[in-house]
Amino acid sequence: TFREPVSDYQVVREKAASQRRDVERALTRFMAKTGETQSLFKDDISAFPC
């Protein structure tokens, strides 16, 4: 029961790509939640709570 190395390589590539997507998504969400926001309309205080 010998598996071909090409299929193993493909599985590793797919896992790495999936992991990279998950990390990128998590970092994007983290930055969106913790990053500073900039107000487009500084005069309108009620537009977004600071």
Summary of the structure (lengths in Angstrom):
residues: 50
radius of gyration: 21.6
end to end distance: 62.6
largest distance: 71.1
contacts: 68
relative contact order: 0.08
helix: 66%
strand: 0%
